[in-house]
Amino acid sequence: MNGIFVTGTDTGVGKTIISCGLAAVFKEKKMDTGVFKPFLSGISRYDPESDTYLMKQMSQTPLSIEDITPFEFKEPLAPYVAGKLEGKEVRIEEVLCHCERISKRHEYFIVEGAGGISVPLAESLLVSDLIKALQMPILIVARPDLGTINHTFLTVQYATSIGLKIAGIVINGMSDRLDLAVETNPRIIEELCGVPIVGITPKLEELTKESVQKMVSDNLDITLLMDQWGVGK
């Protein structure tokens, strides 16, 4: 599958917002881009507030909701834990088979993980294992406030140690009122991690297709990001 895998330093850091914005920007650039979020927990994939629904709307892909998210679980827990509660077990072969089937529908894909890079998706299957199997570069979404240096550095170090290619880091949710930690974190993260920060995005008060697309278009270095993962060449 040709594209980029959007992961995070934690849950709730804004992976879906960044994924949706990228999908909309690439759509505007006339790039044949699909979206894929294989695992979803805690909300129905048909719910208009779900990550799956939002990704479909923003990308305007003809892929169905089931195509975008083949595995969903009721409880808002790591997929492996939520699946165990329902007696469901997902094997990586099932995920890759599904990937192979939908990969023919688009030239590029934006794939979104679940939580952070080490979240368990199934028995003996972490998010990082899926990324390795898909052989996709990753875009790391991080939060801006105190503690993010540690979380981002550990994510980068782990990804590098297992041979993942990192396309860049996005610091998402920057407030207008900057404290000293938020103001200095981006520079320290880039220096410490040795990975380019491809964008610093503001916290949006209203989430609409237009506002999310504009936020990503205005605040992410799309050219640098595309160069990092060879898109559009």
N, C-alpha and C positions, 0 to 999 in steps of 0.2 A: 504494500500500500504506500503510495507516494504522497508525502505531505508532512505534517508536523503534529506532534503529540503535546497537548497542553496539560501540564501537571502543576502541582502547587507545593508550597512549603507546609501547607496545612489545609484543613477544610475551611470553607467560608472565606477564602482569600480572593475570590472573583474569577475563577477559571472560566466559568460559563460566560460571564460578561465579555471577557477578552476573546474567547472562542467565537462568540456570536458576532462581536465587532469585526474580527478578522474575516469571518465568513461573508459578512455584508460588504466589506471593503474589497475583497477578492471578487465577489460577484459584480461589483461596480466596475472592476477592472476587466471584466469579461473573461475571467478565469473560471474554468469548469471545476468548481469546488463543492465537494460534499462534506457532510458532517457525520460523526460517529461517536456516540457515547455508549459503550457496550453495557455498562452497569449503572443502575439507578436504584437508590434506596430511599424509602420514607415518603414517597409521593408517586402517584400514578403517572406513567409516561404520557397519558392523554390529558392530564391536567394542564390548563393553559399557563400555570405558574411553574411547571416542571422545566428542568434544564433541557430535556429532550424536545419539548414543544417549542421552547424559545429558540433553540438551535435550528429547528426546521423552519420556523418563521423567518429568521434572520438570513439563512442561507438560500431560502426558496428552492431547496432541493426537491426533486420529485420522489426521493426516497420516502418510504412510509415511516410512521412513528416506530413500528416494529423493526424496520430495517435499521433505524438509527440507534435504537436501544432494544436489543433482543433479550436482555436479562434484567428484570426488575423485581424488587423485594419490598415488602410492606413496611418493615421497621427502619427507622433512620439510623442505621448502624453500618459498620463496614460490611460490604457485600458478603464476605465469607460468613460472618456472624449472623447476618440477617437471613442468609440462605439456609444455614443450619437450623434456625428456628422454624423454617417452613419445610424442612426436609428436602431442600433442593441442593444439588451439587453440580457445579459447572466445571467442565474440564477445558483446559486451554485449547484442546483440539476443536471443541465446539466454537469457541470464540474465533479462532483462526479460519475455520471453515466459513463462518459467517462473513468475516473480513474479505476472504477471497471472493465470495459471491457478490458482495456489494462494491468491491473495488473496481469492477468493470464498468460501473455506472458513472464514475467521474474520473477526471484526470488527476485531481488532487483531493486530499482529505485533511480536515482538521479533526483530530481525535482528542476527546477529553477524557481524562482519567477520573478516578473517584478519590477525593481527599488528596493526601500526599503521596509521594512516590513509593512508600513502603506499605501502603494499605493492603491488607489481604483481600484478594478477590475470591479466592477459593482455596481449598487445601493445597498447600505447596505452590501457591500462585499469588505473587505480589504484583502491584501495578508495574514495578520495574521489570518483572519477568515478561509481562505483556509487551512493554516497550521494546525490550530486546528482541522478542520474537517478531515484532512488526518491523524492526530495523528502521525506526523513525527517529529523527532528531527531536529534542524536547525544548519547549519553551516553558520556563519556570515562572509562575506567578507568585509573587510575594506580597505580604502586607507591609505598610510603611513604618509602623510604630515600634516601640521598644521591644526587643526580643527577636526582631526579624533578621538581624545580622547572624545570630546563632542558627536559626532555622534555615536560612538561605545557604549559609556556608556548609552546614551538614548535608543539605540536599545536594548541593553541587559536588561535595566530596564523595558522597555515596554514588552519585550518577557517574562521576569520572572513574571511580574505582572499579565499576563493572562494565566500563567501556561504552557508556552512552555518549552520544554527541549532543552538546548543549548549544542550541541556536542563540539563546539569550535569556535575559531576565526582564520581566515586567514588574515594576513596583506599582501596585494597584490600590486605589482608594485614598489618595493623598488629600488631606483636608486643607482648607484655605488657611486655617489657623495652625501654623507650624510650631511645634516645640523643637528643642535642640536636637533630640534624638531623630525625629522625622526629617529634620533639615540636613543632618549629617550622614544618615544611613546610606543613601544611594552611593555616595563617593566611597565610603568604607567598603560597602558590599562589592563594588566593581574592583577595587584594589585588592581586597582579600581573596575574592573568588577567581579573579582572572577571567571573568566572563562578561561580555558586553551587556550593559543595561540598554535594551532597545526601546524602552518607554517608561515614563512615569505618568500614570493616569490619575485623574481626580476622582473623588467620590461623587457619584451622580445622585442628585436629589430625586430625579425622575427618570425611570428606566423606560425608554421608548426605543423603537428601532432607529429612529433618527438620531437620538442623543447618544446611543451606544456606538453607532457607526461613526458619528462625528468625533466622539471621544478617542476612538482607536485611530482614526484617520489623522487627527490633529496631534496626537501625543505619542504614537509609536513610529519608530523609524522603519517604515514598511520596506523600503529599499534594502536597508541593512539586513532585516529579517529574511527577506527573500533571497538575498545573497548567501546568507548563512546556510539555508537549506535547499538552495539550488532551484528555487521555483521561478518559473517564467523565463528560464534561459533557453 
